[in-house]
Amino acid sequence: MNCYLLCILAALIAAWLLHLTADILELRSLRPELPAEGKDIYDQEKYRQSLDYTQAKLIFTQIHSTVILIATLLFILLGGFHWLDQLARSLDLDSISTGLLFTAGLLFLSSTAELPFSLYSTFVLEERFGFNKTTGKTFLFDLIKTVLLAVLIGGPFLALVFWFFETMGTRAWLWCWLAVTVFTLLLQFLAPVLLMPLFNKFIPLEDGELRQAVADYAKAQHFALQGIYVMDGSKRSTKLNAFFTGFGRFRRIVFFDTLISRLTVHEIVAVLAHEMGHWRHRHILKMTLASLLHTGLMFYFLSLVLISPQLHAAFGMEQVSVYAGFTFFAFLYTPVELLLSIVFNIFSRRHEFQADAFAAASGWTQELISSLKKLGADNLTNLTPHPFKVFLKYSHPPILARIEALRQLEHQRNTAE
């Protein structure tokens, strides 16, 4: 059997087994007794609901991943890629147009396979636990907008990448890396202004106590802002969130309307202080640079096997092409991608602790603890995730670990004083 095919099949199955193991351990870590440290987050009834939600999500995730794995393996082994390639080539277009059709066909098949799971997650699972606010109309229009953006923005950019690899020789990977870097940085400025408003409304926070408190804190931190906005997160879910977007003077603070309705003014400022900690420690910049470096390495490795006949043969292809090589490399890259995601999550969890520490140093320890408790309760957060699941998948530390770290910081400060 083709060695590339063996490696790819092994990688797909190993990744599935790894996540299955993590989910089983997570299920076994669930305890019916409310932990003592969680009694000021949940009452017993709410805690039971959080256990049911965690269990339902884990079971759904495993059914989803298993079905998609089986469909992927069958598509590979039964020659699905060759069939799709022949279908795209039958139109006798140029190589780049053929590549775009081939990629569009794969995306269509993938999206079709994912659609039932997305519908179930939104309208059954999330609805069951009181989170879903998405209507059928909103879901449909989100889908249409996503497809249009993929065609209008993703299509031309992908065509450019294909052109680089077909015409620029051994340095094509470098040109692609530069193009992706420019595109990524450009999106940081354009997304808040042009793209995100396509899906949600962003309304300037009205004058009042909250706006004044947020503006005063940002001014005290010498943090330039373009504006403070409220996003209609309740349009899709009851879950709470807040984030920064943009760079430089284009930075915006965005609060979900659900967050504003649930937290006090001081708790919201504490959440802002946490987000400010990310800015002070340059976490967003560091992660962006690390991501861009990863992209460069990925393009370089891609260039080494992109038109490998053996790689194409692993997928039953009779003809070698740049566009198919992209897809096949993604499969080959699965183990590296998994390893890098773990590394990125390790740094992300560390960054969250640092941002919490910054908020605590700003004098918002109790308010941040209080906001974390409300966020955890309203989002039905699992209080006892298994360490292996945390290691493998969590981009944020468990909520109880964050609260304990904040309390230790407060104790150390009180002792020093």
C-alpha positions as CSV (number, residue, x, y, z in Angstrom):
1,M,0.0,0.0,0.0
2,N,1.1,3.6,-0.7
3,C,3.2,4.9,2.3
4,Y,1.5,8.3,2.1
5,L,-1.9,6.7,2.3
6,L,-0.8,4.6,5.3
7,C,0.5,7.7,7.1
8,I,-2.7,9.7,6.4
9,L,-5.1,6.9,7.4
10,A,-3.1,6.3,10.6
11,A,-3.0,10.0,11.4
12,L,-6.8,10.5,10.9
13,I,-7.6,7.5,13.0
14,A,-5.0,8.3,15.7
15,A,-6.4,11.9,16.0
16,W,-9.9,10.5,16.4
17,L,-8.8,8.0,19.0
18,L,-7.0,10.8,20.9
19,H,-10.0,13.0,21.1
20,L,-12.3,10.0,21.9
21,T,-10.0,9.1,24.8
22,A,-10.1,12.7,26.1
23,D,-13.9,12.8,25.8
24,I,-14.3,9.5,27.7
25,L,-12.0,10.7,30.4
26,E,-14.1,13.9,30.6
27,L,-17.3,12.0,30.9
28,R,-15.8,9.8,33.7
29,S,-14.6,13.0,35.5
30,L,-18.2,14.3,35.9
31,R,-19.4,14.0,39.5
32,P,-23.0,14.2,40.7
33,E,-21.9,16.0,43.9
34,L,-21.4,19.7,43.6
35,P,-17.8,20.5,44.4
36,A,-17.4,22.6,47.6
37,E,-15.5,25.4,45.6
38,G,-18.4,25.5,43.1
39,K,-21.2,26.1,45.6
40,D,-21.1,29.9,45.1
41,I,-21.4,29.3,41.3
42,Y,-24.2,26.8,41.0
43,D,-26.9,25.5,43.2
44,Q,-27.5,21.7,43.0
45,E,-30.1,21.9,40.3
46,K,-28.1,24.3,38.1
47,Y,-25.0,22.1,38.6
48,R,-27.0,19.0,37.4
49,Q,-28.0,21.0,34.3
50,S,-24.3,21.8,33.7
51,L,-23.5,18.1,33.9
52,D,-26.2,17.2,31.5
53,Y,-25.1,19.9,29.1
54,T,-21.5,18.7,29.2
55,Q,-22.5,15.1,28.7
56,A,-24.8,15.9,25.8
57,K,-22.0,18.0,24.1
58,L,-19.4,15.3,24.5
59,I,-21.7,12.5,23.1
60,F,-22.7,14.8,20.2
61,T,-19.1,15.6,19.5
62,Q,-18.1,12.0,19.3
63,I,-21.0,11.0,17.1
64,H,-20.2,13.9,14.8
65,S,-16.5,13.2,14.6
66,T,-17.1,9.5,14.1
67,V,-19.5,10.0,11.2
68,I,-17.2,12.6,9.5
69,L,-14.2,10.3,9.9
70,I,-16.0,7.3,8.3
71,A,-17.3,9.5,5.5
72,T,-13.7,10.9,4.9
73,L,-12.1,7.4,4.9
74,L,-14.8,6.1,2.5
75,F,-14.3,9.1,0.2
76,I,-10.5,8.6,0.1
77,L,-10.6,4.8,-0.3
78,L,-13.4,4.7,-2.9
79,G,-11.7,7.3,-5.2
80,G,-13.9,10.3,-4.4
81,F,-11.1,12.7,-5.0
82,H,-10.4,11.3,-8.5
83,W,-14.1,11.3,-9.4
84,L,-14.4,15.0,-8.4
85,D,-11.2,15.9,-10.2
86,Q,-12.4,14.3,-13.4
87,L,-15.7,16.1,-13.1
88,A,-13.9,19.5,-12.7
89,R,-11.6,18.7,-15.7
90,S,-14.5,17.7,-17.9
91,L,-15.3,21.4,-18.4
92,D,-11.9,22.0,-20.1
93,L,-11.1,25.1,-18.2
94,D,-7.7,26.5,-17.4
95,S,-5.8,24.9,-14.4
96,I,-6.7,27.7,-11.9
97,S,-10.4,27.7,-12.8
98,T,-10.4,23.9,-12.6
99,G,-8.7,24.1,-9.2
100,L,-11.3,26.5,-7.9
101,L,-14.1,24.2,-9.1
102,F,-12.4,21.2,-7.5
103,T,-12.0,23.1,-4.2
104,A,-15.6,24.4,-4.4
105,G,-16.8,20.9,-4.9
106,L,-15.0,19.6,-1.8
107,L,-16.3,22.5,0.3
108,F,-19.8,21.8,-0.9
109,L,-19.6,18.1,0.0
110,S,-18.0,18.9,3.3
111,S,-20.6,21.6,4.1
112,T,-23.4,19.3,3.1
113,A,-22.1,16.6,5.5
114,E,-21.7,19.1,8.3
115,L,-25.1,20.8,7.8
116,P,-27.2,18.2,9.7
117,F,-24.9,18.4,12.7
118,S,-24.9,22.2,12.7
119,L,-28.7,22.2,12.6
120,Y,-28.9,19.7,15.4
121,S,-26.4,21.6,17.5
122,T,-28.2,24.9,17.1
123,F,-31.8,23.9,17.1
124,V,-31.8,20.8,19.3
125,L,-28.8,20.7,21.6
126,E,-28.5,24.4,22.4
127,E,-32.3,24.9,22.3
128,R,-32.7,22.1,24.9
129,F,-30.5,24.0,27.4
130,G,-32.0,27.4,26.7
131,F,-29.0,28.9,24.8
132,N,-30.3,29.1,21.3
133,K,-31.9,32.3,20.0
134,T,-31.1,31.7,16.4
135,T,-34.1,31.6,14.1
136,G,-34.3,29.6,10.9
137,K,-34.1,32.8,8.9
138,T,-31.0,33.9,10.7
139,F,-29.4,30.5,10.2
140,L,-30.2,30.5,6.5
141,F,-28.9,34.1,5.9
142,D,-25.7,33.4,7.9
143,L,-25.1,30.4,5.6
144,I,-25.8,32.5,2.4
145,K,-23.5,35.3,3.6
146,T,-20.7,32.8,4.5
147,V,-20.9,31.3,1.0
148,L,-20.9,34.7,-0.7
149,L,-17.9,35.8,1.3
150,A,-16.1,32.6,0.4
151,V,-16.8,33.1,-3.2
152,L,-16.0,36.9,-3.4
153,I,-13.0,36.9,-1.0
154,G,-11.8,33.4,-0.7
155,G,-12.0,32.5,-4.4
156,P,-9.8,35.3,-5.8
157,F,-7.3,34.8,-3.0
158,L,-7.1,31.1,-3.5
159,A,-6.7,31.7,-7.3
160,L,-3.7,33.9,-6.5
161,V,-2.1,31.2,-4.3
162,F,-2.6,28.6,-7.1
163,W,-1.0,31.1,-9.6
164,F,2.0,31.6,-7.3
165,F,2.7,27.8,-7.1
166,E,2.2,27.4,-10.9
167,T,4.4,30.2,-12.0
168,M,6.9,31.3,-9.3
169,G,9.0,28.1,-9.0
170,T,10.9,27.2,-5.8
171,R,10.1,30.5,-4.2
172,A,6.3,30.2,-4.6
173,W,5.9,29.3,-0.9
174,L,7.5,32.6,0.1
175,W,5.2,34.7,-2.1
176,C,2.2,32.8,-0.7
177,W,3.4,33.4,2.8
178,L,3.8,37.2,2.1
179,A,0.3,37.3,0.5
180,V,-1.3,35.5,3.4
181,T,0.5,37.9,5.9
182,V,-0.8,41.0,4.1
183,F,-4.3,39.5,3.8
184,T,-4.4,38.5,7.5
185,L,-3.3,42.0,8.6
186,L,-5.7,43.7,6.2
187,L,-8.5,41.6,7.6
188,Q,-7.7,42.9,11.1
189,F,-8.7,46.4,9.9
190,L,-11.5,45.5,7.5
191,A,-13.3,42.8,9.5
192,P,-14.7,45.1,12.3
193,V,-15.8,47.6,9.7
194,L,-17.0,45.5,6.7
195,L,-17.3,41.9,7.6
196,M,-18.6,41.5,11.2
197,P,-21.5,44.0,10.6
198,L,-22.8,41.6,8.0
199,F,-23.7,39.1,10.7
200,N,-24.3,41.3,13.8
201,K,-25.4,44.9,14.7
202,F,-22.8,47.0,16.4
203,I,-24.3,49.9,18.3
204,P,-22.2,52.5,20.1
205,L,-22.7,52.1,23.8
206,E,-25.1,54.8,25.0
207,D,-23.9,57.5,27.4
208,G,-24.3,56.6,31.0
209,E,-22.5,55.1,34.0
210,L,-21.1,52.1,32.1
211,R,-19.7,54.1,29.1
212,Q,-18.1,56.6,31.5
213,A,-16.6,53.8,33.6
214,V,-15.2,52.0,30.5
215,A,-13.9,55.2,29.0
216,D,-12.2,56.3,32.3
217,Y,-10.5,53.0,32.7
218,A,-9.3,52.9,29.0
219,K,-8.0,56.5,29.5
220,A,-6.2,55.6,32.7
221,Q,-4.5,52.7,30.8
222,H,-3.6,55.1,27.9
223,F,-5.6,52.8,25.6
224,A,-6.7,54.6,22.4
225,L,-10.1,53.5,21.2
226,Q,-12.2,54.1,18.1
227,G,-15.3,53.3,20.1
228,I,-17.2,51.2,22.6
229,Y,-19.9,49.0,21.0
230,V,-22.7,46.7,22.0
231,M,-23.2,43.6,19.8
232,D,-26.5,41.8,19.5
233,G,-25.2,38.5,20.7
234,S,-28.7,37.6,21.9
235,K,-29.6,37.3,18.3
236,R,-28.1,33.8,18.3
237,S,-27.4,32.8,21.9
238,T,-27.9,33.7,25.6
239,K,-24.2,33.1,26.3
240,L,-22.0,36.0,27.5
241,N,-18.9,37.4,25.9
242,A,-16.7,40.5,25.2
243,F,-13.7,41.1,23.0
244,F,-11.3,43.6,21.4
245,T,-11.1,44.0,17.7
246,G,-8.9,45.9,15.4
247,F,-5.4,47.4,15.8
248,G,-4.0,50.9,16.7
249,R,-6.5,53.7,16.6
250,F,-9.0,51.3,15.0
251,R,-9.4,49.3,18.2
252,R,-12.9,48.7,19.4
253,I,-14.2,47.3,22.6
254,V,-17.3,45.1,22.0
255,F,-19.6,43.8,24.6
256,F,-22.4,41.3,24.0
257,D,-25.7,42.7,25.0
258,T,-26.2,39.5,27.0
259,L,-23.1,40.5,29.1
260,I,-24.3,44.0,29.7
261,S,-27.7,42.7,30.9
262,R,-26.2,40.2,33.3
263,L,-23.1,41.9,34.9
264,T,-22.8,45.0,37.0
265,V,-20.8,48.0,35.8
266,H,-17.8,47.1,38.0
267,E,-17.9,43.5,36.8
268,I,-17.9,44.7,33.2
269,V,-14.9,46.9,33.8
270,A,-13.2,43.9,35.4
271,V,-13.8,42.0,32.2
272,L,-12.4,44.9,30.3
273,A,-9.3,44.9,32.6
274,H,-8.7,41.3,31.7
275,E,-8.9,42.1,28.0
276,M,-6.6,45.0,28.7
277,G,-4.2,42.6,30.2
278,H,-4.0,40.8,26.9
279,W,-3.1,44.1,25.2
280,R,-0.5,45.1,27.8
281,H,1.2,41.7,27.5
282,R,1.0,41.9,23.7
283,H,-0.7,38.5,23.6
284,I,-2.6,39.2,20.4
285,L,0.5,40.4,18.6
286,K,2.5,37.4,19.9
287,M,-0.1,34.9,18.8
288,T,-0.6,36.6,15.4
289,L,3.2,36.5,14.8
290,A,3.3,32.8,15.9
291,S,0.4,32.0,13.6
292,L,2.1,33.8,10.7
293,L,5.3,31.9,11.3
294,H,3.4,28.7,11.4
295,T,1.8,29.6,8.1
296,G,5.2,30.2,6.5
297,L,6.5,26.9,7.7
298,M,3.4,25.2,6.4
299,F,3.8,26.7,3.0
300,Y,7.4,25.6,2.9
301,F,6.6,22.0,3.8
302,L,3.7,22.2,1.3
303,S,6.1,23.1,-1.5
304,L,8.2,20.0,-0.9
305,V,5.3,17.5,-1.6
306,L,2.8,19.6,-3.5
307,I,3.2,17.9,-6.8
308,S,4.4,14.5,-5.5
309,P,3.1,11.7,-7.7
310,Q,3.1,9.3,-4.7
311,L,1.0,11.7,-2.7
312,H,-1.6,12.0,-5.5
313,A,-1.6,8.3,-6.0
314,A,-2.5,7.8,-2.4
315,F,-5.8,9.4,-3.2
316,G,-6.4,7.5,-6.4
317,M,-5.5,10.4,-8.6
318,E,-4.3,9.8,-12.2
319,Q,-3.1,13.3,-12.8
320,V,-0.9,15.6,-10.6
321,S,-2.1,19.1,-9.9
322,V,-1.3,22.0,-7.7
323,Y,-4.9,22.4,-6.5
324,A,-5.3,18.8,-5.5
325,G,-1.9,18.8,-3.8
326,F,-3.2,21.5,-1.4
327,T,-6.0,19.3,-0.2
328,F,-3.8,16.2,0.1
329,F,-1.1,18.1,2.0
330,A,-3.8,19.1,4.6
331,F,-4.4,15.4,5.3
332,L,-0.7,14.7,5.5
333,Y,-0.2,17.7,7.9
334,T,-2.8,16.4,10.4
335,P,-0.3,15.2,13.1
336,V,1.7,18.5,12.9
337,E,-1.5,20.5,13.1
338,L,-2.7,18.6,16.1
339,L,0.6,19.0,17.9
340,L,0.7,22.8,17.1
341,S,-2.8,23.2,18.4
342,I,-1.8,21.8,21.7
343,V,1.2,24.1,21.9
344,F,-1.0,27.1,21.0
345,N,-3.5,26.1,23.6
346,I,-0.8,25.9,26.3
347,F,0.3,29.5,25.5
348,S,-3.3,30.6,25.3
349,R,-4.1,29.3,28.8
350,R,-0.9,31.0,30.1
351,H,-2.0,34.2,28.6
352,E,-5.4,34.0,30.3
353,F,-3.7,33.7,33.7
354,Q,-1.5,36.7,32.9
355,A,-4.5,38.7,31.8
356,D,-6.3,37.8,35.0
357,A,-3.2,38.8,37.0
358,F,-3.2,42.2,35.2
359,A,-6.8,42.8,36.1
360,A,-6.1,41.8,39.7
361,A,-3.1,44.2,39.9
362,S,-5.5,46.9,38.6
363,G,-7.6,46.4,41.7
364,W,-10.5,44.4,40.2
365,T,-9.9,40.9,41.8
366,Q,-13.2,40.5,43.5
367,E,-15.2,41.9,40.5
368,L,-13.4,39.6,38.1
369,I,-14.0,36.6,40.3
370,S,-17.7,37.6,40.5
371,S,-17.9,38.0,36.7
372,L,-16.2,34.6,36.1
373,K,-18.8,33.0,38.4
374,K,-21.7,34.5,36.5
375,L,-20.1,33.6,33.1
376,G,-19.6,30.1,34.3
377,A,-23.1,29.7,35.6
378,D,-24.8,31.3,32.6
379,N,-22.8,29.3,30.1
380,L,-23.2,26.0,32.1
381,T,-19.4,25.6,32.3
382,N,-18.1,22.2,33.4
383,L,-16.4,22.7,36.8
384,T,-14.4,19.5,36.7
385,P,-12.8,19.0,33.3
386,H,-10.3,16.2,33.0
387,P,-6.7,17.4,32.9
388,F,-6.1,15.5,29.6
389,K,-9.1,17.2,28.0
390,V,-7.8,20.5,29.2
391,F,-4.3,19.8,27.8
392,L,-5.6,18.7,24.5
393,K,-8.5,21.1,23.8
394,Y,-8.9,24.0,26.2
395,S,-7.7,27.5,25.1
396,H,-8.8,28.9,28.5
397,P,-8.0,27.4,31.9
398,P,-10.8,25.8,33.9
399,I,-12.9,28.4,35.7
400,L,-12.1,27.1,39.2
401,A,-8.4,27.2,38.4
402,R,-8.7,30.9,37.4
403,I,-10.6,31.8,40.5
404,E,-8.1,30.0,42.7
405,A,-5.2,31.8,41.0
406,L,-6.9,35.2,41.6
407,R,-7.5,34.4,45.2
408,Q,-3.9,33.5,45.7
409,L,-2.8,36.8,44.1
410,E,-5.1,38.7,46.4
411,H,-3.7,36.7,49.4
412,Q,-0.1,37.5,48.4
413,R,-0.9,41.2,48.0
414,N,-2.7,41.3,51.4
415,T,0.2,39.6,53.0
416,A,2.7,42.0,51.4
417,E,0.7,44.9,52.7
